[in-house]
Amino acid sequence: MHIRHLSPRIIKLAIATDKRSLWHIRKAIKKANILENGQLYFSTDMEEGKTWLVSDEFRNKA
């Protein structure tokens, strides 16, 4: 619900957590169709997510 409210202002969103939580979060966000695929990055490594956020690259790591 919070992401839906903020979605007009979100340019890129990186989510880093354990594999099981990533699966649940990815499934919920895609089902709700809140953000486009290029705006999302899912990873188990927080540093990798931060690197993607500051890059000029827009792609989804599935």
One Martini backbone bead per residue (centre of mass of N, CA, C, O) as a GRO file, in nm:
protein
   62
    1MET     BB    1   0.057   0.064  -0.020
    2HIS     BB    2   0.300   0.257  -0.005
    3ILE     BB    3   0.401   0.220  -0.294
    4ARG     BB    4   0.147   0.316  -0.436
    5HIS     BB    5   0.157   0.609  -0.320
    6LEU     BB    6   0.471   0.658  -0.433
    7SER     BB    7   0.495   0.578  -0.743
    8PRO     BB    8   0.508   0.863  -0.889
    9ARG     BB    9   0.812   0.910  -0.740
   10ILE     BB   10   0.936   0.654  -0.856
   11ILE     BB   11   1.221   0.552  -1.033
   12LYS     BB   12   1.380   0.361  -0.825
   13LEU     BB   13   1.385   0.009  -0.692
   14ALA     BB   14   1.555  -0.151  -0.427
   15ILE     BB   15   1.566  -0.499  -0.318
   16ALA     BB   16   1.708  -0.638  -0.009
   17THR     BB   17   1.714  -0.991   0.064
   18ASP     BB   18   1.609  -1.278   0.106
   19LYS     BB   19   1.496  -1.517  -0.105
   20ARG     BB   20   1.213  -1.562   0.015
   21SER     BB   21   1.127  -1.263   0.036
   22LEU     BB   22   1.167  -1.189  -0.260
   23TRP     BB   23   0.949  -1.370  -0.373
   24HIS     BB   24   0.709  -1.235  -0.225
   25ILE     BB   25   0.755  -0.943  -0.317
   26ARG     BB   26   0.757  -0.984  -0.621
   27LYS     BB   27   0.476  -1.107  -0.642
   28ALA     BB   28   0.316  -0.865  -0.517
   29ILE     BB   29   0.408  -0.640  -0.712
   30LYS     BB   30   0.324  -0.777  -0.980
   31LYS     BB   31   0.024  -0.819  -0.907
   32ALA     BB   32  -0.029  -0.502  -0.854
   33ASN     BB   33   0.104  -0.324  -1.073
   34ILE     BB   34   0.285  -0.065  -0.981
   35LEU     BB   35   0.551  -0.125  -1.139
   36GLU     BB   36   0.792  -0.133  -1.353
   37ASN     BB   37   1.049  -0.336  -1.435
   38GLY     BB   38   1.277  -0.104  -1.468
   39GLN     BB   39   1.233  -0.004  -1.152
   40LEU     BB   40   1.336  -0.289  -1.062
   41TYR     BB   41   1.539  -0.449  -0.792
   42PHE     BB   42   1.656  -0.775  -0.712
   43SER     BB   43   1.833  -0.879  -0.405
   44THR     BB   44   2.079  -1.018  -0.169
   45ASP     BB   45   2.260  -0.759  -0.230
   46MET     BB   46   2.300  -0.442  -0.118
   47GLU     BB   47   2.536  -0.333  -0.291
   48GLU     BB   48   2.409  -0.400  -0.565
   49GLY     BB   49   2.161  -0.216  -0.531
   50LYS     BB   50   2.317   0.052  -0.497
   51THR     BB   51   2.458   0.043  -0.769
   52TRP     BB   52   2.197   0.051  -0.939
   53LEU     BB   53   2.080   0.322  -0.835
   54VAL     BB   54   2.342   0.500  -0.946
   55SER     BB   55   2.284   0.415  -1.213
   56ASP     BB   56   2.168   0.436  -1.562
   57GLU     BB   57   2.025   0.170  -1.527
   58PHE     BB   58   1.733  -0.013  -1.672
   59ARG     BB   59   1.663  -0.313  -1.500
   60ASN     BB   60   1.567  -0.650  -1.447
   61LYS     BB   61   1.617  -0.878  -1.187
   62ALA     BB   62   1.502  -1.224  -1.213
   0.00000   0.00000   0.00000
